[in-house]
């Protein structure tokens, strides 16, 4: 097992021996490519690249991880990619002592608040407290989805049935009769097709096949119990060895949306099984998430849950554009849409927050360095545009703290200058570091996060308008 961080090079000498065999890394990259193409099952990272971005293999000696955290199991060996906030400090690159269960627990907590991912963690969290591997976590998610779906309503669908007989129904194939039946002396036999409302359909066969596969993988007794119950309810469904491409033949309507993610996850499990060739899915598996999307979604979800009853809070707002397009004197529409992470309206005051999953210098070092803290020009200009277009009175850039560290007490504010001369207005942009990883004391971390974010939204006109 190898532990590493985001954006860290892993040398060939540190890789398991089976990964160093001829063609192994090429096979691993192909496997990751298959998972990259299926990542839309869980999230949309807005990346348009058709080539997988999980790991950079264009290295002479080994490869380099990217901004995706989680685990890759390949040929029975495991690579765990931890968030950079798990470092002791910026210069720390030793991940050997990290424990994968800590990351699994944090992931469950993050997804519990985040609505950017297709997971039912809020209702299932108690079931996953004892989950020890990412694969087991994913199995738990899947079997609970299937359990809820079959308990709500068993899936029936109309399927085309083709038969040959003397009492046809549906659509008759006259070509078949003229070419095959009549010349063969079967004058009273007709080939016909009709639609039948059946329980033994392709989707249920896919689910049954996937559940049987997972039954041989899961180590959790409760998962096995749920799987056995599902298999009993699908007893009248044929046992078929389904393949990933079978999932593409199933088409669901809007009323069957609850089965959509089940179908997608079934395809992912079947795809991992096929990609591993002779090895089972437990020996080859990929489970990765974009860290910046987790941070953004977690902070937004936490604030929505904690403060939406006090202030008007909206996330991922898209109601403003930067420009208006004019062609030959005619306005043809707006272009360059703005998308603020969080917009808060308290009384008549507008506050804009933007999350940045980046490492910055300690706030108490503001006078020792260039006075920029490592904040990029692009991020600062972006906030200036938000201030101008939104008419915000106060703004915040939120950065993650390293795990098990406390925020600096130094208050750092950049005044964005809007306008010129005496007409210029100063809009305060405060830099805040907030806890993201829960560390050793979950309740303490939650309280700290609540206190920091609570200062932003509290009903204090003097504070908000200063």
TORKOL-4160 file (C-alpha; in steps of 0.2 Angstrom, whole numbers, padded with zeros to 4 digits, m for minus):
466
<pt num="1" X="0000" Y="0000" Z="0000"/>
<pt num="2" X="0006" Y="0017" Z="m0005"/>
<pt num="3" X="0001" Y="0034" Z="0003"/>
<pt num="4" X="0004" Y="0050" Z="m0006"/>
<pt num="5" X="m0003" Y="0068" Z="m0007"/>
<pt num="6" X="m0011" Y="0077" Z="m0022"/>
<pt num="7" X="0001" Y="0084" Z="m0035"/>
<pt num="8" X="0015" Y="0073" Z="m0028"/>
<pt num="9" X="0027" Y="0063" Z="m0039"/>
<pt num="10" X="0028" Y="0044" Z="m0035"/>
<pt num="11" X="0045" Y="0037" Z="m0041"/>
<pt num="12" X="0045" Y="0020" Z="m0050"/>
<pt num="13" X="0056" Y="0013" Z="m0036"/>
<pt num="14" X="0042" Y="0016" Z="m0024"/>
<pt num="15" X="0029" Y="0007" Z="m0034"/>
<pt num="16" X="0023" Y="m0011" Z="m0030"/>
<pt num="17" X="0033" Y="m0024" Z="m0040"/>
<pt num="18" X="0018" Y="m0029" Z="m0050"/>
<pt num="19" X="0015" Y="m0011" Z="m0056"/>
<pt num="20" X="0033" Y="m0011" Z="m0063"/>
<pt num="21" X="0030" Y="m0026" Z="m0074"/>
<pt num="22" X="0031" Y="m0024" Z="m0093"/>
<pt num="23" X="0015" Y="m0015" Z="m0099"/>
<pt num="24" X="0008" Y="m0013" Z="m0081"/>
<pt num="25" X="0007" Y="0006" Z="m0081"/>
<pt num="26" X="0000" Y="0006" Z="m0098"/>
<pt num="27" X="m0014" Y="m0005" Z="m0092"/>
<pt num="28" X="m0016" Y="0005" Z="m0076"/>
<pt num="29" X="m0018" Y="0021" Z="m0087"/>
<pt num="30" X="m0031" Y="0012" Z="m0098"/>
<pt num="31" X="m0040" Y="0007" Z="m0083"/>
<pt num="32" X="m0041" Y="0025" Z="m0076"/>
<pt num="33" X="m0046" Y="0031" Z="m0093"/>
<pt num="34" X="m0062" Y="0020" Z="m0092"/>
<pt num="35" X="m0066" Y="0027" Z="m0075"/>
<pt num="36" X="m0063" Y="0044" Z="m0081"/>
<pt num="37" X="m0076" Y="0042" Z="m0094"/>
<pt num="38" X="m0088" Y="0036" Z="m0081"/>
<pt num="39" X="m0085" Y="0049" Z="m0067"/>
<pt num="40" X="m0101" Y="0058" Z="m0072"/>
<pt num="41" X="m0110" Y="0044" Z="m0062"/>
<pt num="42" X="m0105" Y="0054" Z="m0046"/>
<pt num="43" X="m0100" Y="0072" Z="m0050"/>
<pt num="44" X="m0097" Y="0084" Z="m0064"/>
<pt num="45" X="m0080" Y="0093" Z="m0063"/>
<pt num="46" X="m0083" Y="0103" Z="m0079"/>
<pt num="47" X="m0067" Y="0096" Z="m0086"/>
<pt num="48" X="m0069" Y="0094" Z="m0105"/>
<pt num="49" X="m0053" Y="0084" Z="m0108"/>
<pt num="50" X="m0056" Y="0067" Z="m0115"/>
<pt num="51" X="m0040" Y="0060" Z="m0108"/>
<pt num="52" X="m0040" Y="0055" Z="m0090"/>
<pt num="53" X="m0034" Y="0068" Z="m0077"/>
<pt num="54" X="m0032" Y="0057" Z="m0062"/>
<pt num="55" X="m0014" Y="0054" Z="m0064"/>
<pt num="56" X="0000" Y="0061" Z="m0075"/>
<pt num="57" X="0009" Y="0047" Z="m0083"/>
<pt num="58" X="0020" Y="0058" Z="m0094"/>
<pt num="59" X="0035" Y="0056" Z="m0082"/>
<pt num="60" X="0052" Y="0048" Z="m0085"/>
<pt num="61" X="0053" Y="0040" Z="m0068"/>
<pt num="62" X="0035" Y="0035" Z="m0061"/>
<pt num="63" X="0020" Y="0047" Z="m0062"/>
<pt num="64" X="0012" Y="0062" Z="m0053"/>
<pt num="65" X="m0005" Y="0063" Z="m0044"/>
<pt num="66" X="m0016" Y="0077" Z="m0048"/>
<pt num="67" X="m0030" Y="0086" Z="m0039"/>
<pt num="68" X="m0041" Y="0070" Z="m0036"/>
<pt num="69" X="m0041" Y="0061" Z="m0019"/>
<pt num="70" X="m0046" Y="0044" Z="m0014"/>
<pt num="71" X="m0039" Y="0027" Z="m0019"/>
<pt num="72" X="m0034" Y="0016" Z="m0033"/>
<pt num="73" X="m0033" Y="m0003" Z="m0031"/>
<pt num="74" X="m0024" Y="m0011" Z="m0046"/>
<pt num="75" X="m0018" Y="m0029" Z="m0047"/>
<pt num="76" X="m0021" Y="m0031" Z="m0029"/>
<pt num="77" X="m0010" Y="m0016" Z="m0023"/>
<pt num="78" X="m0017" Y="0000" Z="m0017"/>
<pt num="79" X="m0013" Y="0019" Z="m0019"/>
<pt num="80" X="m0021" Y="0031" Z="m0007"/>
<pt num="81" X="m0021" Y="0049" Z="m0012"/>
<pt num="82" X="m0024" Y="0061" Z="0002"/>
<pt num="83" X="m0029" Y="0079" Z="0002"/>
<pt num="84" X="m0014" Y="0092" Z="0004"/>
<pt num="85" X="m0022" Y="0099" Z="0019"/>
<pt num="86" X="m0017" Y="0082" Z="0028"/>
<pt num="87" X="0001" Y="0089" Z="0028"/>
<pt num="88" X="0008" Y="0094" Z="0044"/>
<pt num="89" X="0014" Y="0110" Z="0035"/>
<pt num="90" X="0017" Y="0116" Z="0017"/>
<pt num="91" X="0034" Y="0107" Z="0016"/>
<pt num="92" X="0028" Y="0090" Z="0023"/>
<pt num="93" X="0028" Y="0076" Z="0010"/>
<pt num="94" X="0028" Y="0061" Z="0021"/>
<pt num="95" X="0011" Y="0052" Z="0020"/>
<pt num="96" X="0017" Y="0035" Z="0026"/>
<pt num="97" X="0009" Y="0038" Z="0043"/>
<pt num="98" X="m0008" Y="0043" Z="0037"/>
<pt num="99" X="m0023" Y="0032" Z="0040"/>
<pt num="100" X="m0035" Y="0028" Z="0025"/>
<pt num="101" X="m0050" Y="0027" Z="0038"/>
<pt num="102" X="m0047" Y="0045" Z="0042"/>
<pt num="103" X="m0050" Y="0050" Z="0024"/>
<pt num="104" X="m0065" Y="0039" Z="0022"/>
<pt num="105" X="m0073" Y="0047" Z="0038"/>
<pt num="106" X="m0069" Y="0065" Z="0031"/>
<pt num="107" X="m0076" Y="0060" Z="0014"/>
<pt num="108" X="m0092" Y="0054" Z="0022"/>
<pt num="109" X="m0094" Y="0070" Z="0032"/>
<pt num="110" X="m0090" Y="0081" Z="0017"/>
<pt num="111" X="m0103" Y="0072" Z="0006"/>
<pt num="112" X="m0116" Y="0073" Z="0019"/>
<pt num="113" X="m0116" Y="0092" Z="0017"/>
<pt num="114" X="m0112" Y="0093" Z="m0002"/>
<pt num="115" X="m0126" Y="0092" Z="m0015"/>
<pt num="116" X="m0113" Y="0092" Z="m0029"/>
<pt num="117" X="m0112" Y="0073" Z="m0029"/>
<pt num="118" X="m0125" Y="0060" Z="m0032"/>
<pt num="119" X="m0124" Y="0051" Z="m0015"/>
<pt num="120" X="m0137" Y="0047" Z="m0002"/>
<pt num="121" X="m0125" Y="0050" Z="0013"/>
<pt num="122" X="m0137" Y="0060" Z="0024"/>
<pt num="123" X="m0149" Y="0046" Z="0026"/>
<pt num="124" X="m0136" Y="0032" Z="0026"/>
<pt num="125" X="m0122" Y="0040" Z="0037"/>
<pt num="126" X="m0126" Y="0028" Z="0052"/>
<pt num="127" X="m0123" Y="0013" Z="0041"/>
<pt num="128" X="m0106" Y="0019" Z="0035"/>
<pt num="129" X="m0098" Y="0024" Z="0051"/>
<pt num="130" X="m0089" Y="0007" Z="0052"/>
<pt num="131" X="m0084" Y="0007" Z="0033"/>
<pt num="132" X="m0065" Y="0004" Z="0032"/>
<pt num="133" X="m0062" Y="0004" Z="0013"/>
<pt num="134" X="m0068" Y="0015" Z="m0001"/>
<pt num="135" X="m0074" Y="0000" Z="m0011"/>
<pt num="136" X="m0084" Y="m0005" Z="0004"/>
<pt num="137" X="m0091" Y="0012" Z="0005"/>
<pt num="138" X="m0096" Y="0012" Z="m0013"/>
<pt num="139" X="m0104" Y="m0005" Z="m0011"/>
<pt num="140" X="m0114" Y="0001" Z="0004"/>
<pt num="141" X="m0120" Y="0016" Z="m0006"/>
<pt num="142" X="m0126" Y="0004" Z="m0020"/>
<pt num="143" X="m0135" Y="m0009" Z="m0010"/>
<pt num="144" X="m0144" Y="0005" Z="0000"/>
<pt num="145" X="m0150" Y="0013" Z="m0017"/>
<pt num="146" X="m0156" Y="m0004" Z="m0023"/>
<pt num="147" X="m0164" Y="m0008" Z="m0007"/>
<pt num="148" X="m0174" Y="0009" Z="m0007"/>
<pt num="149" X="m0179" Y="0007" Z="m0025"/>
<pt num="150" X="m0186" Y="m0011" Z="m0024"/>
<pt num="151" X="m0195" Y="m0008" Z="m0007"/>
<pt num="152" X="m0203" Y="0007" Z="m0015"/>
<pt num="153" X="m0208" Y="m0002" Z="m0031"/>
<pt num="154" X="m0202" Y="m0016" Z="m0041"/>
<pt num="155" X="m0196" Y="m0012" Z="m0059"/>
<pt num="156" X="m0207" Y="m0018" Z="m0073"/>
<pt num="157" X="m0205" Y="m0012" Z="m0091"/>
<pt num="158" X="m0212" Y="m0016" Z="m0108"/>
<pt num="159" X="m0201" Y="m0026" Z="m0118"/>
<pt num="160" X="m0202" Y="m0033" Z="m0136"/>
<pt num="161" X="m0205" Y="m0051" Z="m0137"/>
<pt num="162" X="m0203" Y="m0061" Z="m0153"/>
<pt num="163" X="m0212" Y="m0078" Z="m0155"/>
<pt num="164" X="m0217" Y="m0090" Z="m0169"/>
<pt num="165" X="m0235" Y="m0097" Z="m0169"/>
<pt num="166" X="m0251" Y="m0099" Z="m0177"/>
<pt num="167" X="m0261" Y="m0086" Z="m0167"/>
<pt num="168" X="m0251" Y="m0070" Z="m0169"/>
<pt num="169" X="m0252" Y="m0054" Z="m0159"/>
<pt num="170" X="m0244" Y="m0038" Z="m0162"/>
<pt num="171" X="m0233" Y="m0035" Z="m0177"/>
<pt num="172" X="m0232" Y="m0049" Z="m0190"/>
<pt num="173" X="m0216" Y="m0052" Z="m0200"/>
<pt num="174" X="m0222" Y="m0055" Z="m0218"/>
<pt num="175" X="m0204" Y="m0056" Z="m0225"/>
<pt num="176" X="m0200" Y="m0070" Z="m0213"/>
<pt num="177" X="m0215" Y="m0079" Z="m0218"/>
<pt num="178" X="m0211" Y="m0077" Z="m0237"/>
<pt num="179" X="m0193" Y="m0081" Z="m0235"/>
<pt num="180" X="m0193" Y="m0095" Z="m0222"/>
<pt num="181" X="m0210" Y="m0102" Z="m0216"/>
<pt num="182" X="m0219" Y="m0104" Z="m0233"/>
<pt num="183" X="m0204" Y="m0112" Z="m0242"/>
<pt num="184" X="m0201" Y="m0124" Z="m0227"/>
<pt num="185" X="m0220" Y="m0129" Z="m0227"/>
<pt num="186" X="m0224" Y="m0120" Z="m0211"/>
<pt num="187" X="m0239" Y="m0112" Z="m0219"/>
<pt num="188" X="m0248" Y="m0110" Z="m0202"/>
<pt num="189" X="m0233" Y="m0103" Z="m0193"/>
<pt num="190" X="m0230" Y="m0084" Z="m0192"/>
<pt num="191" X="m0216" Y="m0074" Z="m0184"/>
<pt num="192" X="m0223" Y="m0059" Z="m0174"/>
<pt num="193" X="m0217" Y="m0047" Z="m0160"/>
<pt num="194" X="m0227" Y="m0039" Z="m0147"/>
<pt num="195" X="m0224" Y="m0028" Z="m0131"/>
<pt num="196" X="m0225" Y="m0037" Z="m0114"/>
<pt num="197" X="m0225" Y="m0029" Z="m0097"/>
<pt num="198" X="m0212" Y="m0040" Z="m0089"/>
<pt num="199" X="m0202" Y="m0041" Z="m0072"/>
<pt num="200" X="m0189" Y="m0052" Z="m0079"/>
<pt num="201" X="m0181" Y="m0037" Z="m0089"/>
<pt num="202" X="m0164" Y="m0031" Z="m0093"/>
<pt num="203" X="m0162" Y="m0019" Z="m0079"/>
<pt num="204" X="m0167" Y="m0031" Z="m0066"/>
<pt num="205" X="m0155" Y="m0044" Z="m0074"/>
<pt num="206" X="m0141" Y="m0031" Z="m0073"/>
<pt num="207" X="m0145" Y="m0027" Z="m0054"/>
<pt num="208" X="m0146" Y="m0046" Z="m0050"/>
<pt num="209" X="m0129" Y="m0049" Z="m0059"/>
<pt num="210" X="m0121" Y="m0034" Z="m0050"/>
<pt num="211" X="m0128" Y="m0039" Z="m0033"/>
<pt num="212" X="m0121" Y="m0057" Z="m0035"/>
<pt num="213" X="m0104" Y="m0050" Z="m0039"/>
<pt num="214" X="m0104" Y="m0039" Z="m0024"/>
<pt num="215" X="m0110" Y="m0052" Z="m0012"/>
<pt num="216" X="m0093" Y="m0061" Z="m0015"/>
<pt num="217" X="m0084" Y="m0045" Z="m0012"/>
<pt num="218" X="m0092" Y="m0036" Z="0003"/>
<pt num="219" X="m0085" Y="m0040" Z="0020"/>
<pt num="220" X="m0099" Y="m0031" Z="0030"/>
<pt num="221" X="m0113" Y="m0042" Z="0037"/>
<pt num="222" X="m0126" Y="m0029" Z="0035"/>
<pt num="223" X="m0122" Y="m0027" Z="0016"/>
<pt num="224" X="m0123" Y="m0046" Z="0014"/>
<pt num="225" X="m0140" Y="m0046" Z="0022"/>
<pt num="226" X="m0147" Y="m0032" Z="0011"/>
<pt num="227" X="m0140" Y="m0041" Z="m0004"/>
<pt num="228" X="m0148" Y="m0057" Z="0000"/>
<pt num="229" X="m0165" Y="m0049" Z="0003"/>
<pt num="230" X="m0163" Y="m0040" Z="m0014"/>
<pt num="231" X="m0159" Y="m0057" Z="m0023"/>
<pt num="232" X="m0174" Y="m0065" Z="m0015"/>
<pt num="233" X="m0185" Y="m0051" Z="m0022"/>
<pt num="234" X="m0177" Y="m0053" Z="m0039"/>
<pt num="235" X="m0180" Y="m0072" Z="m0038"/>
<pt num="236" X="m0190" Y="m0073" Z="m0054"/>
<pt num="237" X="m0177" Y="m0063" Z="m0064"/>
<pt num="238" X="m0165" Y="m0074" Z="m0074"/>
<pt num="239" X="m0147" Y="m0076" Z="m0069"/>
<pt num="240" X="m0137" Y="m0068" Z="m0083"/>
<pt num="241" X="m0119" Y="m0063" Z="m0084"/>
<pt num="242" X="m0121" Y="m0045" Z="m0089"/>
<pt num="243" X="m0108" Y="m0034" Z="m0097"/>
<pt num="244" X="m0106" Y="m0015" Z="m0096"/>
<pt num="245" X="m0113" Y="m0012" Z="m0113"/>
<pt num="246" X="m0129" Y="m0020" Z="m0108"/>
<pt num="247" X="m0132" Y="m0005" Z="m0097"/>
<pt num="248" X="m0132" Y="0007" Z="m0112"/>
<pt num="249" X="m0147" Y="m0003" Z="m0119"/>
<pt num="250" X="m0158" Y="0002" Z="m0104"/>
<pt num="251" X="m0168" Y="0018" Z="m0107"/>
<pt num="252" X="m0177" Y="0026" Z="m0092"/>
<pt num="253" X="m0191" Y="0039" Z="m0092"/>
<pt num="254" X="m0193" Y="0053" Z="m0080"/>
<pt num="255" X="m0204" Y="0042" Z="m0068"/>
<pt num="256" X="m0190" Y="0030" Z="m0067"/>
<pt num="257" X="m0177" Y="0042" Z="m0062"/>
<pt num="258" X="m0173" Y="0033" Z="m0045"/>
<pt num="259" X="m0166" Y="0019" Z="m0055"/>
<pt num="260" X="m0154" Y="0030" Z="m0065"/>
<pt num="261" X="m0140" Y="0031" Z="m0053"/>
<pt num="262" X="m0142" Y="0012" Z="m0049"/>
<pt num="263" X="m0140" Y="0009" Z="m0068"/>
<pt num="264" X="m0125" Y="0020" Z="m0068"/>
<pt num="265" X="m0117" Y="0012" Z="m0053"/>
<pt num="266" X="m0120" Y="m0005" Z="m0060"/>
<pt num="267" X="m0111" Y="m0001" Z="m0076"/>
<pt num="268" X="m0096" Y="0006" Z="m0065"/>
<pt num="269" X="m0095" Y="m0010" Z="m0055"/>
<pt num="270" X="m0096" Y="m0021" Z="m0071"/>
<pt num="271" X="m0084" Y="m0010" Z="m0080"/>
<pt num="272" X="m0071" Y="m0012" Z="m0066"/>
<pt num="273" X="m0073" Y="m0030" Z="m0066"/>
<pt num="274" X="m0071" Y="m0031" Z="m0085"/>
<pt num="275" X="m0056" Y="m0019" Z="m0085"/>
<pt num="276" X="m0047" Y="m0030" Z="m0072"/>
<pt num="277" X="m0047" Y="m0045" Z="m0085"/>
<pt num="278" X="m0044" Y="m0061" Z="m0075"/>
<pt num="279" X="m0045" Y="m0051" Z="m0058"/>
<pt num="280" X="m0060" Y="m0047" Z="m0048"/>
<pt num="281" X="m0066" Y="m0030" Z="m0044"/>
<pt num="282" X="m0059" Y="m0031" Z="m0027"/>
<pt num="283" X="m0041" Y="m0032" Z="m0034"/>
<pt num="284" X="m0043" Y="m0018" Z="m0047"/>
<pt num="285" X="m0054" Y="m0003" Z="m0042"/>
<pt num="286" X="m0054" Y="0016" Z="m0044"/>
<pt num="287" X="m0063" Y="0028" Z="m0032"/>
<pt num="288" X="m0057" Y="0047" Z="m0034"/>
<pt num="289" X="m0065" Y="0064" Z="m0031"/>
<pt num="290" X="m0060" Y="0081" Z="m0036"/>
<pt num="291" X="m0054" Y="0090" Z="m0020"/>
<pt num="292" X="m0058" Y="0108" Z="m0024"/>
<pt num="293" X="m0076" Y="0102" Z="m0028"/>
<pt num="294" X="m0078" Y="0094" Z="m0012"/>
<pt num="295" X="m0071" Y="0109" Z="m0002"/>
<pt num="296" X="m0083" Y="0121" Z="m0012"/>
<pt num="297" X="m0098" Y="0110" Z="m0010"/>
<pt num="298" X="m0095" Y="0106" Z="0009"/>
<pt num="299" X="m0093" Y="0125" Z="0014"/>
<pt num="300" X="m0109" Y="0129" Z="0004"/>
<pt num="301" X="m0119" Y="0115" Z="0011"/>
<pt num="302" X="m0113" Y="0118" Z="0029"/>
<pt num="303" X="m0118" Y="0137" Z="0028"/>
<pt num="304" X="m0135" Y="0132" Z="0020"/>
<pt num="305" X="m0139" Y="0120" Z="0034"/>
<pt num="306" X="m0132" Y="0132" Z="0048"/>
<pt num="307" X="m0138" Y="0149" Z="0042"/>
<pt num="308" X="m0152" Y="0148" Z="0029"/>
<pt num="309" X="m0165" Y="0152" Z="0042"/>
<pt num="310" X="m0156" Y="0168" Z="0047"/>
<pt num="311" X="m0151" Y="0176" Z="0030"/>
<pt num="312" X="m0155" Y="0174" Z="0012"/>
<pt num="313" X="m0141" Y="0162" Z="0005"/>
<pt num="314" X="m0139" Y="0156" Z="m0012"/>
<pt num="315" X="m0125" Y="0146" Z="m0020"/>
<pt num="316" X="m0118" Y="0145" Z="m0038"/>
<pt num="317" X="m0128" Y="0160" Z="m0043"/>
<pt num="318" X="m0129" Y="0163" Z="m0062"/>
<pt num="319" X="m0140" Y="0178" Z="m0064"/>
<pt num="320" X="m0127" Y="0191" Z="m0069"/>
<pt num="321" X="m0116" Y="0192" Z="m0084"/>
<pt num="322" X="m0100" Y="0202" Z="m0087"/>
<pt num="323" X="m0104" Y="0209" Z="m0104"/>
<pt num="324" X="m0117" Y="0212" Z="m0117"/>
<pt num="325" X="m0114" Y="0207" Z="m0134"/>
<pt num="326" X="m0118" Y="0220" Z="m0148"/>
<pt num="327" X="m0117" Y="0215" Z="m0167"/>
<pt num="328" X="m0119" Y="0228" Z="m0180"/>
<pt num="329" X="m0128" Y="0239" Z="m0167"/>
<pt num="330" X="m0140" Y="0226" Z="m0161"/>
<pt num="331" X="m0140" Y="0218" Z="m0144"/>
<pt num="332" X="m0139" Y="0199" Z="m0147"/>
<pt num="333" X="m0138" Y="0194" Z="m0129"/>
<pt num="334" X="m0127" Y="0193" Z="m0113"/>
<pt num="335" X="m0110" Y="0184" Z="m0113"/>
<pt num="336" X="m0097" Y="0178" Z="m0099"/>
<pt num="337" X="m0108" Y="0173" Z="m0086"/>
<pt num="338" X="m0103" Y="0176" Z="m0068"/>
<pt num="339" X="m0104" Y="0162" Z="m0055"/>
<pt num="340" X="m0101" Y="0166" Z="m0037"/>
<pt num="341" X="m0099" Y="0152" Z="m0025"/>
<pt num="342" X="m0110" Y="0159" Z="m0011"/>
<pt num="343" X="m0120" Y="0176" Z="m0010"/>
<pt num="344" X="m0128" Y="0181" Z="0006"/>
<pt num="345" X="m0141" Y="0195" Z="0009"/>
<pt num="346" X="m0143" Y="0201" Z="0027"/>
<pt num="347" X="m0155" Y="0215" Z="0028"/>
<pt num="348" X="m0150" Y="0226" Z="0013"/>
<pt num="349" X="m0132" Y="0221" Z="0013"/>
<pt num="350" X="m0125" Y="0209" Z="0000"/>
<pt num="351" X="m0110" Y="0198" Z="0005"/>
<pt num="352" X="m0100" Y="0187" Z="m0008"/>
<pt num="353" X="m0090" Y="0172" Z="m0003"/>
<pt num="354" X="m0078" Y="0162" Z="m0014"/>
<pt num="355" X="m0070" Y="0146" Z="m0009"/>
<pt num="356" X="m0052" Y="0143" Z="m0015"/>
<pt num="357" X="m0045" Y="0125" Z="m0012"/>
<pt num="358" X="m0027" Y="0132" Z="m0012"/>
<pt num="359" X="m0012" Y="0133" Z="0000"/>
<pt num="360" X="m0008" Y="0151" Z="0006"/>
<pt num="361" X="0004" Y="0158" Z="0018"/>
<pt num="362" X="0000" Y="0160" Z="0036"/>
<pt num="363" X="m0009" Y="0176" Z="0039"/>
<pt num="364" X="0002" Y="0182" Z="0053"/>
<pt num="365" X="0016" Y="0182" Z="0040"/>
<pt num="366" X="0008" Y="0196" Z="0030"/>
<pt num="367" X="0021" Y="0209" Z="0034"/>
<pt num="368" X="0036" Y="0197" Z="0031"/>
<pt num="369" X="0032" Y="0192" Z="0013"/>
<pt num="370" X="0026" Y="0202" Z="m0002"/>
<pt num="371" X="0010" Y="0206" Z="0006"/>
<pt num="372" X="0001" Y="0194" Z="m0005"/>
<pt num="373" X="0000" Y="0178" Z="0005"/>
<pt num="374" X="0001" Y="0168" Z="m0011"/>
<pt num="375" X="m0016" Y="0174" Z="m0017"/>
<pt num="376" X="m0016" Y="0175" Z="m0036"/>
<pt num="377" X="m0019" Y="0190" Z="m0047"/>
<pt num="378" X="m0033" Y="0180" Z="m0056"/>
<pt num="379" X="m0042" Y="0177" Z="m0039"/>
<pt num="380" X="m0041" Y="0195" Z="m0034"/>
<pt num="381" X="m0047" Y="0202" Z="m0050"/>
<pt num="382" X="m0061" Y="0189" Z="m0050"/>
<pt num="383" X="m0067" Y="0196" Z="m0033"/>
<pt num="384" X="m0066" Y="0214" Z="m0040"/>
<pt num="385" X="m0077" Y="0209" Z="m0054"/>
<pt num="386" X="m0090" Y="0201" Z="m0042"/>
<pt num="387" X="m0089" Y="0217" Z="m0031"/>
<pt num="388" X="m0093" Y="0228" Z="m0045"/>
<pt num="389" X="m0107" Y="0218" Z="m0053"/>
<pt num="390" X="m0115" Y="0212" Z="m0038"/>
<pt num="391" X="m0114" Y="0228" Z="m0028"/>
<pt num="392" X="m0107" Y="0218" Z="m0013"/>
<pt num="393" X="m0103" Y="0228" Z="0003"/>
<pt num="394" X="m0091" Y="0215" Z="0010"/>
<pt num="395" X="m0082" Y="0200" Z="0002"/>
<pt num="396" X="m0073" Y="0185" Z="0008"/>
<pt num="397" X="m0060" Y="0172" Z="0001"/>
<pt num="398" X="m0061" Y="0156" Z="0010"/>
<pt num="399" X="m0045" Y="0144" Z="0011"/>
<pt num="400" X="m0044" Y="0127" Z="0019"/>
<pt num="401" X="m0033" Y="0125" Z="0035"/>
<pt num="402" X="m0021" Y="0111" Z="0037"/>
<pt num="403" X="m0028" Y="0097" Z="0048"/>
<pt num="404" X="m0028" Y="0098" Z="0067"/>
<pt num="405" X="m0022" Y="0117" Z="0065"/>
<pt num="406" X="m0030" Y="0132" Z="0072"/>
<pt num="407" X="m0034" Y="0148" Z="0062"/>
<pt num="408" X="m0022" Y="0163" Z="0064"/>
<pt num="409" X="m0029" Y="0177" Z="0074"/>
<pt num="410" X="m0022" Y="0190" Z="0062"/>
<pt num="411" X="m0036" Y="0199" Z="0053"/>
<pt num="412" X="m0031" Y="0202" Z="0035"/>
<pt num="413" X="m0042" Y="0213" Z="0023"/>
<pt num="414" X="m0038" Y="0219" Z="0006"/>
<pt num="415" X="m0049" Y="0234" Z="0002"/>
<pt num="416" X="m0055" Y="0233" Z="m0016"/>
<pt num="417" X="m0055" Y="0251" Z="m0024"/>
<pt num="418" X="m0070" Y="0253" Z="m0035"/>
<pt num="419" X="m0069" Y="0270" Z="m0045"/>
<pt num="420" X="m0057" Y="0284" Z="m0045"/>
<pt num="421" X="m0053" Y="0300" Z="m0035"/>
<pt num="422" X="m0066" Y="0306" Z="m0022"/>
<pt num="423" X="m0079" Y="0294" Z="m0030"/>
<pt num="424" X="m0069" Y="0279" Z="m0026"/>
<pt num="425" X="m0077" Y="0266" Z="m0014"/>
<pt num="426" X="m0067" Y="0254" Z="m0004"/>
<pt num="427" X="m0075" Y="0236" Z="m0003"/>
<pt num="428" X="m0067" Y="0225" Z="0011"/>
<pt num="429" X="m0061" Y="0208" Z="0005"/>
<pt num="430" X="m0056" Y="0198" Z="0020"/>
<pt num="431" X="m0045" Y="0182" Z="0019"/>
<pt num="432" X="m0051" Y="0168" Z="0030"/>
<pt num="433" X="m0044" Y="0151" Z="0034"/>
<pt num="434" X="m0057" Y="0138" Z="0038"/>
<pt num="435" X="m0056" Y="0120" Z="0045"/>
<pt num="436" X="m0060" Y="0107" Z="0031"/>
<pt num="437" X="m0053" Y="0090" Z="0038"/>
<pt num="438" X="m0061" Y="0085" Z="0054"/>
<pt num="439" X="m0046" Y="0079" Z="0063"/>
<pt num="440" X="m0046" Y="0071" Z="0080"/>
<pt num="441" X="m0061" Y="0081" Z="0087"/>
<pt num="442" X="m0076" Y="0082" Z="0076"/>
<pt num="443" X="m0087" Y="0092" Z="0087"/>
<pt num="444" X="m0073" Y="0104" Z="0090"/>
<pt num="445" X="m0070" Y="0106" Z="0072"/>
<pt num="446" X="m0088" Y="0109" Z="0068"/>
<pt num="447" X="m0090" Y="0122" Z="0082"/>
<pt num="448" X="m0074" Y="0131" Z="0075"/>
<pt num="449" X="m0081" Y="0131" Z="0058"/>
<pt num="450" X="m0098" Y="0137" Z="0064"/>
<pt num="451" X="m0090" Y="0151" Z="0074"/>
<pt num="452" X="m0079" Y="0157" Z="0059"/>
<pt num="453" X="m0093" Y="0157" Z="0046"/>
<pt num="454" X="m0106" Y="0164" Z="0059"/>
<pt num="455" X="m0097" Y="0180" Z="0060"/>
<pt num="456" X="m0100" Y="0183" Z="0042"/>
<pt num="457" X="m0119" Y="0181" Z="0043"/>
<pt num="458" X="m0123" Y="0188" Z="0060"/>
<pt num="459" X="m0137" Y="0201" Z="0060"/>
<pt num="460" X="m0126" Y="0216" Z="0065"/>
<pt num="461" X="m0128" Y="0231" Z="0054"/>
<pt num="462" X="m0113" Y="0240" Z="0060"/>
<pt num="463" X="m0102" Y="0225" Z="0057"/>
<pt num="464" X="m0109" Y="0222" Z="0039"/>
<pt num="465" X="m0108" Y="0240" Z="0034"/>
<pt num="466" X="m0091" Y="0244" Z="0041"/>
